[in-house]
């Protein structure tokens, strides 16, 4: 089945994997022998719809089990603020953010859940998990 209006979206996100967001820093975990979970919540996340240029609002939750490193929160905050001016599809945002997050701290596992506010009567939730 061919998607209608495919041309309207063609090429909008072709280089998204190469997007250079601010670097997420990490610090050495003093309890790498312990299995525990860290939960981060971003209740007022914003980015831009690449098609309309209108803002998208979301609640983003990240859970992870650190190994040798933990994410440094100020750098992660700067990483998330970067997206305020970026046109990005919800699905691409979750994948890009988790790729950058896991590259920074190499956790045992991680999960990101992004719940976007309804637009046009549709609420979008995107979840991705990482396990090494």
LUMTORVEX-922629 format. One record per residue: x, y, z of N, C-alpha, C in turn; residue in three letters. Coordinates in Angstrom, 2 decimals. Each point is the difference from the previous one (the first is absolute). Example, Ala and Ser with C-alpha at 12.3 -4.5 7.8 and 13.67 -1.06 7.14 Angstrom:
2
{n.X=13.19 | n.Y=-5.69 | n.Z=7.80 | ca.X=-0.89 | ca.Y=1.19 | ca.Z=0.00 | c.X=0.90 | c.Y=1.20 | c.Z=0.00 | code=ala};
{n.X=-0.35 | n.Y=1.05 | n.Z=-0.72 | ca.X=0.82 | ca.Y=1.19 | ca.Z=0.06 | c.X=-0.77 | c.Y=1.09 | c.Z=0.73 | code=ser};
//
This chain:
132
{n.X=0.84 | n.Y=-1.17 | n.Z=0.00 | ca.X=-0.84 | ca.Y=1.17 | ca.Z=0.00 | c.X=0.89 | c.Y=1.24 | c.Z=0.00 | code=unk};
{n.X=-0.27 | n.Y=0.89 | n.Z=-0.89 | ca.X=0.80 | ca.Y=1.21 | ca.Z=-0.13 | c.X=-0.58 | c.Y=1.09 | c.Z=0.90 | code=unk};
{n.X=0.87 | n.Y=0.65 | n.Z=0.77 | ca.X=-0.45 | ca.Y=1.07 | ca.Z=0.90 | c.X=-0.39 | c.Y=1.24 | c.Z=-0.78 | code=unk};
{n.X=-1.12 | n.Y=0.62 | n.Z=0.40 | ca.X=-0.40 | ca.Y=1.26 | ca.Z=-0.60 | c.X=0.91 | c.Y=1.11 | c.Z=0.52 | code=unk};
{n.X=0.23 | n.Y=1.00 | n.Z=-0.79 | ca.X=0.82 | ca.Y=1.15 | ca.Z=0.38 | c.X=1.43 | c.Y=-0.39 | c.Z=0.36 | code=unk};
{n.X=0.47 | n.Y=-1.12 | n.Z=-0.51 | ca.X=1.36 | ca.Y=-0.43 | ca.Z=0.31 | c.X=1.01 | c.Y=1.08 | c.Z=-0.32 | code=unk};
{n.X=-0.19 | n.Y=0.70 | n.Z=-1.09 | ca.X=0.93 | ca.Y=1.04 | ca.Z=-0.42 | c.X=0.13 | c.Y=1.12 | c.Z=1.01 | code=unk};
{n.X=-1.06 | n.Y=0.26 | n.Z=0.77 | ca.X=0.03 | ca.Y=1.08 | ca.Z=0.99 | c.X=0.97 | c.Y=-0.30 | c.Z=1.14 | code=unk};
{n.X=0.28 | n.Y=-1.26 | n.Z=0.24 | ca.X=0.89 | ca.Y=-0.39 | ca.Z=1.09 | c.X=1.36 | c.Y=-0.47 | c.Z=-0.49 | code=unk};
{n.X=0.10 | n.Y=-0.24 | n.Z=-1.29 | ca.X=1.24 | ca.Y=-0.52 | ca.Z=-0.57 | c.X=1.17 | c.Y=0.94 | c.Z=0.28 | code=unk};
{n.X=1.07 | n.Y=-0.53 | n.Z=0.58 | ca.X=1.21 | ca.Y=0.77 | ca.Z=0.22 | c.X=0.02 | c.Y=0.85 | c.Z=1.26 | code=unk};
{n.X=-1.10 | n.Y=0.07 | n.Z=0.74 | ca.X=-0.02 | ca.Y=0.84 | ca.Z=1.19 | c.X=0.95 | c.Y=-0.47 | c.Z=1.10 | code=unk};
{n.X=0.27 | n.Y=-1.28 | n.Z=0.06 | ca.X=0.78 | ca.Y=-0.55 | ca.Z=1.10 | c.X=1.17 | c.Y=-0.87 | c.Z=-0.48 | code=unk};
{n.X=0.43 | n.Y=0.20 | n.Z=-1.23 | ca.X=1.01 | ca.Y=-0.89 | ca.Z=-0.56 | c.X=1.34 | c.Y=0.02 | c.Z=0.71 | code=unk};
{n.X=0.35 | n.Y=1.08 | n.Z=0.65 | ca.X=1.29 | ca.Y=0.08 | ca.Z=0.69 | c.X=-0.13 | c.Y=0.02 | c.Z=1.52 | code=unk};
{n.X=-1.12 | n.Y=-0.46 | n.Z=0.51 | ca.X=-0.26 | ca.Y=0.10 | ca.Z=1.44 | c.X=1.00 | c.Y=-0.80 | c.Z=0.83 | code=unk};
{n.X=0.49 | n.Y=-1.10 | n.Z=-0.51 | ca.X=0.97 | ca.Y=-0.80 | ca.Z=0.77 | c.X=1.32 | c.Y=0.73 | c.Z=0.17 | code=unk};
{n.X=0.29 | n.Y=0.96 | n.Z=-0.86 | ca.X=1.24 | ca.Y=0.77 | ca.Z=0.08 | c.X=-0.16 | c.Y=1.32 | c.Z=0.75 | code=unk};
{n.X=-1.17 | n.Y=0.26 | n.Z=0.54 | ca.X=-0.26 | ca.Y=1.23 | ca.Z=0.73 | c.X=0.94 | c.Y=0.11 | c.Z=1.19 | code=unk};
{n.X=0.68 | n.Y=1.13 | n.Z=0.12 | ca.X=0.98 | ca.Y=0.21 | ca.Z=1.07 | c.X=-0.63 | c.Y=0.76 | c.Z=1.16 | code=unk};
{n.X=-0.49 | n.Y=-0.74 | n.Z=0.97 | ca.X=-0.57 | ca.Y=0.58 | ca.Z=1.22 | c.X=1.13 | c.Y=0.20 | c.Z=1.01 | code=unk};
{n.X=-0.21 | n.Y=0.86 | n.Z=0.99 | ca.X=1.03 | ca.Y=0.17 | ca.Z=1.04 | c.X=0.36 | c.Y=-1.33 | c.Z=0.65 | code=unk};
{n.X=1.26 | n.Y=-0.17 | n.Z=0.29 | ca.X=0.53 | ca.Y=-1.23 | ca.Z=0.58 | c.X=-0.55 | c.Y=-0.23 | c.Z=1.40 | code=unk};
{n.X=-0.41 | n.Y=-1.23 | n.Z=0.27 | ca.X=-0.43 | ca.Y=-0.40 | ca.Z=1.33 | c.X=1.23 | c.Y=-0.52 | c.Z=0.74 | code=unk};
{n.X=0.27 | n.Y=0.56 | n.Z=1.16 | ca.X=1.16 | ca.Y=-0.43 | ca.Z=0.79 | c.X=-0.42 | c.Y=-1.07 | c.Z=1.00 | code=unk};
{n.X=0.97 | n.Y=-0.69 | n.Z=0.55 | ca.X=-0.25 | ca.Y=-1.05 | ca.Z=0.98 | c.X=1.07 | c.Y=0.07 | c.Z=1.09 | code=unk};
{n.X=-0.33 | n.Y=-0.55 | n.Z=1.16 | ca.X=0.95 | ca.Y=-0.07 | ca.Z=1.11 | c.X=0.09 | c.Y=-1.44 | c.Z=0.48 | code=unk};
{n.X=1.15 | n.Y=-0.33 | n.Z=0.61 | ca.X=0.26 | ca.Y=-1.38 | ca.Z=0.41 | c.X=-0.89 | c.Y=-0.43 | c.Z=1.15 | code=unk};
{n.X=-0.69 | n.Y=-1.10 | n.Z=-0.20 | ca.X=-0.87 | ca.Y=-0.61 | ca.Z=0.99 | c.X=0.85 | c.Y=-0.71 | c.Z=1.06 | code=unk};
{n.X=-0.21 | n.Y=0.32 | n.Z=1.25 | ca.X=0.75 | ca.Y=-0.64 | ca.Z=1.08 | c.X=-0.63 | c.Y=-1.33 | c.Z=0.45 | code=unk};
{n.X=-1.13 | n.Y=-0.37 | n.Z=-0.61 | ca.X=-0.69 | ca.Y=-1.25 | ca.Z=0.32 | c.X=-0.29 | c.Y=-0.83 | c.Z=-1.25 | code=unk};
{n.X=1.00 | n.Y=-0.24 | n.Z=-0.84 | ca.X=-0.26 | ca.Y=-0.74 | ca.Z=-1.24 | c.X=-0.35 | c.Y=-1.47 | c.Z=0.26 | code=unk};
{n.X=0.30 | n.Y=-0.49 | n.Z=1.20 | ca.X=-0.32 | ca.Y=-1.38 | ca.Z=0.35 | c.X=-1.45 | c.Y=-0.17 | c.Z=0.45 | code=unk};
{n.X=-0.73 | n.Y=1.08 | n.Z=0.16 | ca.X=-1.40 | ca.Y=-0.04 | ca.Z=0.45 | c.X=-0.92 | c.Y=0.20 | c.Z=-1.20 | code=unk};
{n.X=-1.11 | n.Y=-0.70 | n.Z=0.02 | ca.X=-1.02 | ca.Y=0.16 | ca.Z=-1.04 | c.X=-1.08 | c.Y=0.91 | c.Z=0.57 | code=unk};
{n.X=-0.16 | n.Y=1.19 | n.Z=-0.59 | ca.X=-1.03 | ca.Y=0.94 | ca.Z=0.42 | c.X=-0.47 | c.Y=0.80 | c.Z=-1.20 | code=unk};
{n.X=-1.10 | n.Y=0.70 | n.Z=0.19 | ca.X=-0.62 | ca.Y=0.75 | ca.Z=-1.08 | c.X=-0.04 | c.Y=1.48 | c.Z=0.33 | code=unk};
{n.X=0.30 | n.Y=0.81 | n.Z=-1.00 | ca.X=-0.12 | ca.Y=1.45 | ca.Z=0.10 | c.X=-1.13 | c.Y=0.42 | c.Z=-0.94 | code=unk};
{n.X=-0.88 | n.Y=0.85 | n.Z=0.50 | ca.X=-1.12 | ca.Y=0.50 | ca.Z=-0.81 | c.X=0.14 | c.Y=1.51 | c.Z=-0.16 | code=unk};
{n.X=-0.09 | n.Y=0.45 | n.Z=-1.24 | ca.X=0.04 | ca.Y=1.43 | ca.Z=-0.32 | c.X=-1.32 | c.Y=0.38 | c.Z=-0.66 | code=unk};
{n.X=-0.53 | n.Y=1.14 | n.Z=0.38 | ca.X=-1.26 | ca.Y=0.46 | ca.Z=-0.59 | c.X=0.17 | c.Y=1.42 | c.Z=-0.52 | code=unk};
{n.X=-0.43 | n.Y=0.21 | n.Z=-1.22 | ca.X=0.03 | ca.Y=1.33 | ca.Z=-0.62 | c.X=-1.46 | c.Y=0.35 | c.Z=-0.30 | code=unk};
{n.X=-0.65 | n.Y=0.74 | n.Z=0.91 | ca.X=-1.44 | ca.Y=0.25 | ca.Z=-0.15 | c.X=-0.37 | c.Y=1.08 | c.Z=-1.01 | code=unk};
{n.X=0.94 | n.Y=0.80 | n.Z=-0.45 | ca.X=-0.33 | ca.Y=1.11 | ca.Z=-0.89 | c.X=0.89 | c.Y=0.01 | c.Z=-1.24 | code=unk};
{n.X=0.21 | n.Y=-1.16 | n.Z=-0.59 | ca.X=0.85 | ca.Y=-0.10 | ca.Z=-1.18 | c.X=-0.71 | c.Y=0.64 | c.Z=-1.20 | code=unk};
{n.X=0.77 | n.Y=0.69 | n.Z=-0.83 | ca.X=-0.54 | ca.Y=0.55 | ca.Z=-1.24 | c.X=0.96 | c.Y=-0.22 | c.Z=-1.16 | code=unk};
{n.X=-0.59 | n.Y=-0.20 | n.Z=-1.17 | ca.X=0.73 | ca.Y=-0.04 | ca.Z=-1.26 | c.X=-0.95 | c.Y=0.60 | c.Z=-1.05 | code=unk};
{n.X=0.38 | n.Y=-0.07 | n.Z=-1.25 | ca.X=-0.79 | ca.Y=0.61 | ca.Z=-1.07 | c.X=-0.45 | c.Y=-1.08 | c.Z=-0.99 | code=unk};
{n.X=-1.22 | n.Y=0.10 | n.Z=-0.45 | ca.X=-0.48 | ca.Y=-0.88 | ca.Z=-1.07 | c.X=0.73 | c.Y=0.39 | c.Z=-1.29 | code=unk};
{n.X=0.66 | n.Y=-0.95 | n.Z=-0.66 | ca.X=0.76 | ca.Y=0.35 | ca.Z=-1.21 | c.X=-0.89 | c.Y=0.37 | c.Z=-1.18 | code=unk};
{n.X=-1.25 | n.Y=-0.38 | n.Z=0.06 | ca.X=-0.93 | ca.Y=0.30 | ca.Z=-1.11 | c.X=-0.66 | c.Y=1.36 | c.Z=0.17 | code=unk};
{n.X=-0.51 | n.Y=0.28 | n.Z=1.22 | ca.X=-0.77 | ca.Y=1.23 | ca.Z=0.19 | c.X=0.79 | c.Y=1.14 | c.Z=0.63 | code=unk};
{n.X=1.09 | n.Y=-0.35 | n.Z=0.68 | ca.X=0.77 | ca.Y=1.02 | ca.Z=0.71 | c.X=-0.61 | c.Y=0.36 | c.Z=1.35 | code=unk};
{n.X=-1.06 | n.Y=-0.68 | n.Z=0.39 | ca.X=-0.66 | ca.Y=0.26 | ca.Z=1.28 | c.X=0.69 | c.Y=-0.78 | c.Z=1.11 | code=unk};
{n.X=-0.08 | n.Y=0.47 | n.Z=1.25 | ca.X=0.64 | ca.Y=-0.71 | ca.Z=1.10 | c.X=-0.72 | c.Y=-1.28 | c.Z=0.37 | code=unk};
{n.X=0.77 | n.Y=-0.99 | n.Z=0.38 | ca.X=-0.50 | ca.Y=-1.25 | ca.Z=0.58 | c.X=0.41 | c.Y=-0.02 | c.Z=1.46 | code=unk};
{n.X=-0.92 | n.Y=-0.41 | n.Z=0.86 | ca.X=0.27 | ca.Y=-0.07 | ca.Z=1.44 | c.X=-0.09 | c.Y=-1.45 | c.Z=0.45 | code=unk};
{n.X=0.89 | n.Y=-0.40 | n.Z=0.91 | ca.X=0.01 | ca.Y=-1.39 | ca.Z=0.43 | c.X=0.48 | c.Y=-0.15 | c.Z=1.43 | code=unk};
{n.X=-0.40 | n.Y=-1.11 | n.Z=0.59 | ca.X=0.56 | ca.Y=-0.49 | ca.Z=1.26 | c.X=0.95 | c.Y=-1.13 | c.Z=-0.40 | code=unk};
{n.X=1.26 | n.Y=0.15 | n.Z=0.38 | ca.X=0.98 | ca.Y=-1.05 | ca.Z=-0.32 | c.X=0.50 | c.Y=-0.62 | c.Z=1.29 | code=unk};
{n.X=-0.07 | n.Y=-1.32 | n.Z=0.04 | ca.X=0.52 | ca.Y=-0.76 | ca.Z=1.13 | c.X=1.13 | c.Y=-0.89 | c.Z=-0.49 | code=unk};
{n.X=1.09 | n.Y=0.02 | n.Z=0.74 | ca.X=1.14 | ca.Y=-0.88 | ca.Z=-0.30 | c.X=0.29 | c.Y=-0.81 | c.Z=1.26 | code=unk};
{n.X=0.13 | n.Y=-1.29 | n.Z=-0.19 | ca.X=0.42 | ca.Y=-0.89 | ca.Z=1.08 | c.X=1.25 | c.Y=-0.72 | c.Z=-0.48 | code=unk};
{n.X=0.97 | n.Y=-0.15 | n.Z=0.90 | ca.X=1.18 | ca.Y=-0.75 | ca.Z=-0.38 | c.X=0.68 | c.Y=-0.61 | c.Z=1.21 | code=unk};
{n.X=0.75 | n.Y=-1.05 | n.Z=-0.26 | ca.X=0.81 | ca.Y=-0.65 | ca.Z=1.02 | c.X=1.46 | c.Y=0.27 | c.Z=-0.33 | code=unk};
{n.X=0.65 | n.Y=0.85 | n.Z=0.81 | ca.X=1.38 | ca.Y=0.36 | ca.Z=-0.33 | c.X=0.97 | c.Y=-1.16 | c.Z=0.21 | code=unk};
{n.X=1.07 | n.Y=0.05 | n.Z=-0.73 | ca.X=1.09 | ca.Y=-0.94 | ca.Z=0.19 | c.X=1.17 | c.Y=0.80 | c.Z=0.55 | code=unk};
{n.X=0.97 | n.Y=0.33 | n.Z=-0.81 | ca.X=1.17 | ca.Y=0.75 | ca.Z=0.47 | c.X=-0.23 | c.Y=1.51 | c.Z=0.09 | code=unk};
{n.X=-1.01 | n.Y=0.50 | n.Z=-0.73 | ca.X=-0.23 | ca.Y=1.45 | ca.Z=-0.04 | c.X=-1.47 | c.Y=0.35 | c.Z=0.19 | code=unk};
{n.X=-0.23 | n.Y=1.19 | n.Z=0.55 | ca.X=-1.33 | ca.Y=0.59 | ca.Z=0.13 | c.X=-0.04 | c.Y=1.28 | c.Z=-0.83 | code=unk};
{n.X=-1.17 | n.Y=0.35 | n.Z=-0.48 | ca.X=-0.15 | ca.Y=1.21 | ca.Z=-0.79 | c.X=0.07 | c.Y=1.23 | c.Z=0.90 | code=unk};
{n.X=0.76 | n.Y=0.99 | n.Z=-0.45 | ca.X=0.12 | ca.Y=1.28 | ca.Z=0.70 | c.X=-1.21 | c.Y=0.84 | c.Z=-0.42 | code=unk};
{n.X=-0.80 | n.Y=0.43 | n.Z=0.97 | ca.X=-1.30 | ca.Y=0.58 | ca.Z=-0.30 | c.X=0.02 | c.Y=1.36 | c.Z=-0.69 | code=unk};
{n.X=0.94 | n.Y=0.87 | n.Z=0.32 | ca.X=0.02 | ca.Y=1.30 | ca.Z=-0.67 | c.X=0.27 | c.Y=-0.16 | c.Z=-1.49 | code=unk};
{n.X=0.93 | n.Y=-0.84 | n.Z=-0.36 | ca.X=0.27 | ca.Y=-0.20 | ca.Z=-1.43 | c.X=-1.19 | c.Y=-0.66 | c.Z=-0.69 | code=unk};
{n.X=-0.69 | n.Y=-0.88 | n.Z=0.70 | ca.X=-1.19 | ca.Y=-0.62 | ca.Z=-0.58 | c.X=-1.11 | c.Y=1.04 | c.Z=-0.19 | code=unk};
{n.X=-0.12 | n.Y=0.90 | n.Z=0.96 | ca.X=-0.98 | ca.Y=1.09 | ca.Z=-0.12 | c.X=0.31 | c.Y=0.84 | c.Z=-1.24 | code=unk};
{n.X=1.27 | n.Y=0.35 | n.Z=-0.21 | ca.X=0.38 | ca.Y=0.79 | ca.Z=-1.17 | c.X=-0.28 | c.Y=-0.77 | c.Z=-1.29 | code=unk};
{n.X=0.19 | n.Y=-1.31 | n.Z=0.06 | ca.X=-0.30 | ca.Y=-0.85 | ca.Z=-1.15 | c.X=-1.49 | c.Y=0.07 | c.Z=-0.34 | code=unk};
{n.X=-0.85 | n.Y=-0.06 | n.Z=1.00 | ca.X=-1.44 | ca.Y=0.03 | ca.Z=-0.26 | c.X=-0.47 | c.Y=1.38 | c.Z=-0.47 | code=unk};
{n.X=0.57 | n.Y=1.05 | n.Z=0.56 | ca.X=-0.38 | ca.Y=1.36 | ca.Z=-0.40 | c.X=0.34 | c.Y=0.26 | c.Z=-1.47 | code=unk};
{n.X=1.05 | n.Y=-0.62 | n.Z=-0.49 | ca.X=0.41 | ca.Y=0.13 | ca.Z=-1.40 | c.X=-1.15 | c.Y=-0.26 | c.Z=-0.97 | code=unk};
{n.X=-0.87 | n.Y=-0.95 | n.Z=0.35 | ca.X=-1.07 | ca.Y=-0.41 | ca.Z=-0.90 | c.X=-1.12 | c.Y=1.02 | c.Z=-0.12 | code=unk};
{n.X=-0.02 | n.Y=1.04 | n.Z=0.83 | ca.X=-1.05 | ca.Y=1.02 | ca.Z=-0.06 | c.X=-0.11 | c.Y=0.65 | c.Z=-1.38 | code=unk};
{n.X=1.12 | n.Y=0.08 | n.Z=-0.70 | ca.X=0.01 | ca.Y=0.66 | ca.Z=-1.32 | c.X=0.21 | c.Y=-0.98 | c.Z=-1.15 | code=unk};
{n.X=-0.17 | n.Y=-1.28 | n.Z=0.28 | ca.X=0.27 | ca.Y=-1.02 | ca.Z=-1.01 | c.X=-1.30 | c.Y=-0.61 | c.Z=-0.50 | code=unk};
{n.X=-0.17 | n.Y=-0.03 | n.Z=-1.30 | ca.X=-1.13 | ca.Y=-0.70 | ca.Z=-0.60 | c.X=0.32 | c.Y=-1.48 | c.Z=-0.07 | code=unk};
{n.X=-0.76 | n.Y=-0.81 | n.Z=0.74 | ca.X=0.30 | ca.Y=-1.44 | ca.Z=0.08 | c.X=-1.28 | c.Y=-0.78 | c.Z=0.25 | code=unk};
{n.X=-0.15 | n.Y=-1.10 | n.Z=-0.69 | ca.X=-1.14 | ca.Y=-0.88 | ca.Z=0.23 | c.X=0.14 | c.Y=-0.65 | c.Z=1.37 | code=unk};
{n.X=-1.12 | n.Y=-0.30 | n.Z=0.62 | ca.X=0.00 | ca.Y=-0.60 | ca.Z=1.34 | c.X=0.84 | c.Y=-1.28 | c.Z=0.04 | code=unk};
{n.X=-0.18 | n.Y=-0.84 | n.Z=-0.98 | ca.X=0.71 | ca.Y=-1.28 | ca.Z=-0.05 | c.X=1.51 | c.Y=0.20 | c.Z=-0.11 | code=unk};
{n.X=0.39 | n.Y=0.98 | n.Z=-0.80 | ca.X=1.43 | ca.Y=0.27 | ca.Z=-0.17 | c.X=0.60 | c.Y=0.61 | c.Z=1.26 | code=unk};
{n.X=-0.77 | n.Y=0.84 | n.Z=0.67 | ca.X=0.49 | ca.Y=0.59 | ca.Z=1.25 | c.X=0.35 | c.Y=-1.08 | c.Z=1.01 | code=unk};
{n.X=-0.90 | n.Y=-0.93 | n.Z=0.21 | ca.X=0.23 | ca.Y=-1.06 | ca.Z=0.99 | c.X=1.23 | c.Y=-0.82 | c.Z=-0.36 | code=unk};
{n.X=0.11 | n.Y=-0.38 | n.Z=-1.26 | ca.X=1.16 | ca.Y=-0.79 | ca.Z=-0.42 | c.X=1.30 | c.Y=0.77 | c.Z=0.14 | code=unk};
{n.X=0.01 | n.Y=1.26 | n.Z=-0.43 | ca.X=1.23 | ca.Y=0.82 | ca.Z=0.08 | c.X=0.39 | c.Y=0.25 | c.Z=1.45 | code=unk};
{n.X=-0.99 | n.Y=0.34 | n.Z=0.83 | ca.X=0.30 | ca.Y=0.31 | ca.Z=1.39 | c.X=0.54 | c.Y=-1.24 | c.Z=0.73 | code=unk};
{n.X=-0.58 | n.Y=-1.16 | n.Z=-0.24 | ca.X=0.49 | ca.Y=-1.20 | ca.Z=0.67 | c.X=1.38 | c.Y=-0.41 | c.Z=-0.53 | code=unk};
{n.X=0.24 | n.Y=0.18 | n.Z=-1.28 | ca.X=1.34 | ca.Y=-0.28 | ca.Z=-0.54 | c.X=1.06 | c.Y=0.87 | c.Z=0.68 | code=unk};
{n.X=-0.29 | n.Y=1.30 | n.Z=0.12 | ca.X=0.96 | ca.Y=0.92 | ca.Z=0.64 | c.X=0.16 | c.Y=-0.32 | c.Z=1.48 | code=unk};
{n.X=-1.09 | n.Y=-0.30 | n.Z=0.67 | ca.X=0.01 | ca.Y=-0.31 | ca.Z=1.43 | c.X=0.85 | c.Y=-1.25 | c.Z=0.29 | code=unk};
{n.X=-0.25 | n.Y=-1.06 | n.Z=-0.74 | ca.X=0.72 | ca.Y=-1.25 | ca.Z=0.25 | c.X=1.46 | c.Y=0.09 | c.Z=-0.43 | code=unk};
{n.X=0.31 | n.Y=0.80 | n.Z=-1.00 | ca.X=1.40 | ca.Y=0.20 | ca.Z=-0.39 | c.X=0.77 | c.Y=0.71 | c.Z=1.11 | code=unk};
{n.X=-0.68 | n.Y=0.88 | n.Z=0.73 | ca.X=0.67 | ca.Y=0.77 | ca.Z=1.05 | c.X=0.32 | c.Y=-0.84 | c.Z=1.24 | code=unk};
{n.X=-0.90 | n.Y=-0.89 | n.Z=0.39 | ca.X=0.20 | ca.Y=-0.69 | ca.Z=1.29 | c.X=0.07 | c.Y=-1.52 | c.Z=-0.08 | code=unk};
{n.X=-0.30 | n.Y=-0.58 | n.Z=-1.15 | ca.X=0.07 | ca.Y=-1.46 | ca.Z=-0.20 | c.X=-0.69 | c.Y=-0.76 | c.Z=1.14 | code=unk};
{n.X=-1.30 | n.Y=0.23 | n.Z=0.22 | ca.X=-0.71 | ca.Y=-0.67 | ca.Z=1.09 | c.X=-0.21 | c.Y=-1.48 | c.Z=-0.28 | code=unk};
{n.X=-0.39 | n.Y=-0.73 | n.Z=1.03 | ca.X=-0.36 | ca.Y=-1.41 | ca.Z=-0.17 | c.X=-1.24 | c.Y=-0.10 | c.Z=-0.89 | code=unk};
{n.X=-0.95 | n.Y=0.86 | n.Z=0.27 | ca.X=-1.22 | ca.Y=0.11 | ca.Z=-0.81 | c.X=-0.57 | c.Y=1.40 | c.Z=0.18 | code=unk};
{n.X=-0.85 | n.Y=0.38 | n.Z=-0.93 | ca.X=-0.65 | ca.Y=1.31 | ca.Z=0.08 | c.X=-1.32 | c.Y=-0.06 | c.Z=-0.77 | code=unk};
{n.X=-0.91 | n.Y=0.85 | n.Z=0.42 | ca.X=-1.29 | ca.Y=0.12 | ca.Z=-0.68 | c.X=-0.39 | c.Y=1.48 | c.Z=-0.03 | code=unk};
{n.X=-0.46 | n.Y=0.45 | n.Z=-1.13 | ca.X=-0.51 | ca.Y=1.36 | ca.Z=-0.12 | c.X=-1.45 | c.Y=-0.10 | c.Z=-0.46 | code=unk};
{n.X=-0.85 | n.Y=0.76 | n.Z=0.69 | ca.X=-1.41 | ca.Y=0.09 | ca.Z=-0.36 | c.X=-0.33 | c.Y=1.47 | c.Z=-0.20 | code=unk};
{n.X=-0.48 | n.Y=0.34 | n.Z=-1.17 | ca.X=-0.38 | ca.Y=1.39 | ca.Z=-0.30 | c.X=-1.49 | c.Y=0.04 | c.Z=-0.28 | code=unk};
{n.X=-0.72 | n.Y=0.74 | n.Z=0.83 | ca.X=-1.45 | ca.Y=0.17 | ca.Z=-0.16 | c.X=-0.25 | c.Y=1.41 | c.Z=-0.51 | code=unk};
{n.X=-0.34 | n.Y=0.10 | n.Z=-1.27 | ca.X=-0.23 | ca.Y=1.31 | ca.Z=-0.62 | c.X=-1.45 | c.Y=0.42 | c.Z=0.19 | code=unk};
{n.X=-0.21 | n.Y=1.28 | n.Z=0.27 | ca.X=-1.34 | ca.Y=0.54 | ca.Z=0.14 | c.X=-0.79 | c.Y=-0.25 | c.Z=-1.28 | code=unk};
{n.X=-1.31 | n.Y=-0.16 | n.Z=0.13 | ca.X=-0.82 | ca.Y=-0.24 | ca.Z=-1.20 | c.X=0.13 | c.Y=1.14 | c.Z=-1.01 | code=unk};
{n.X=0.00 | n.Y=-0.42 | n.Z=-1.25 | ca.X=-0.05 | ca.Y=0.96 | ca.Z=-1.10 | c.X=-1.00 | c.Y=-0.57 | c.Z=-1.00 | code=unk};
{n.X=-0.99 | n.Y=0.80 | n.Z=-0.34 | ca.X=-1.04 | ca.Y=-0.49 | ca.Z=-0.90 | c.X=-0.79 | c.Y=-1.15 | c.Z=0.60 | code=unk};
{n.X=-0.06 | n.Y=-0.02 | n.Z=1.34 | ca.X=-0.76 | ca.Y=-1.04 | ca.Z=0.69 | c.X=0.75 | c.Y=-1.31 | c.Z=0.17 | code=unk};
{n.X=1.28 | n.Y=-0.05 | n.Z=-0.34 | ca.X=0.78 | ca.Y=-1.23 | ca.Z=0.13 | c.X=1.17 | c.Y=0.23 | c.Z=0.94 | code=unk};
{n.X=0.08 | n.Y=-0.85 | n.Z=1.02 | ca.X=1.14 | ca.Y=0.03 | ca.Z=0.92 | c.X=1.00 | c.Y=-1.05 | c.Z=-0.48 | code=unk};
{n.X=1.26 | n.Y=0.38 | n.Z=-0.05 | ca.X=1.05 | ca.Y=-0.91 | ca.Z=-0.44 | c.X=0.90 | c.Y=-0.35 | c.Z=1.19 | code=unk};
{n.X=0.25 | n.Y=-1.29 | n.Z=0.20 | ca.X=0.97 | ca.Y=-0.46 | ca.Z=0.99 | c.X=0.98 | c.Y=-0.90 | c.Z=-0.73 | code=unk};
{n.X=1.29 | n.Y=0.31 | n.Z=0.16 | ca.X=1.06 | ca.Y=-0.78 | ca.Z=-0.63 | c.X=0.89 | c.Y=-0.54 | c.Z=1.11 | code=unk};
{n.X=0.27 | n.Y=-1.33 | n.Z=-0.05 | ca.X=0.84 | ca.Y=-0.66 | ca.Z=1.01 | c.X=1.10 | c.Y=-0.76 | c.Z=-0.74 | code=unk};
{n.X=1.21 | n.Y=0.13 | n.Z=0.52 | ca.X=1.11 | ca.Y=-0.79 | ca.Z=-0.53 | c.X=0.83 | c.Y=-0.49 | c.Z=1.17 | code=unk};
{n.X=0.48 | n.Y=-1.23 | n.Z=-0.10 | ca.X=0.85 | ca.Y=-0.60 | ca.Z=1.03 | c.X=1.37 | c.Y=-0.33 | c.Z=-0.58 | code=unk};
{n.X=0.96 | n.Y=-0.02 | n.Z=0.91 | ca.X=1.39 | ca.Y=-0.32 | ca.Z=-0.36 | c.X=0.48 | c.Y=-1.04 | c.Z=1.00 | code=unk};
{n.X=0.63 | n.Y=-1.04 | n.Z=-0.49 | ca.X=0.67 | ca.Y=-0.98 | ca.Z=0.85 | c.X=1.30 | c.Y=-0.36 | c.Z=-0.67 | code=unk};
{n.X=1.04 | n.Y=-0.10 | n.Z=0.81 | ca.X=1.25 | ca.Y=-0.42 | ca.Z=-0.64 | c.X=0.31 | c.Y=-1.42 | c.Z=0.36 | code=unk};
//
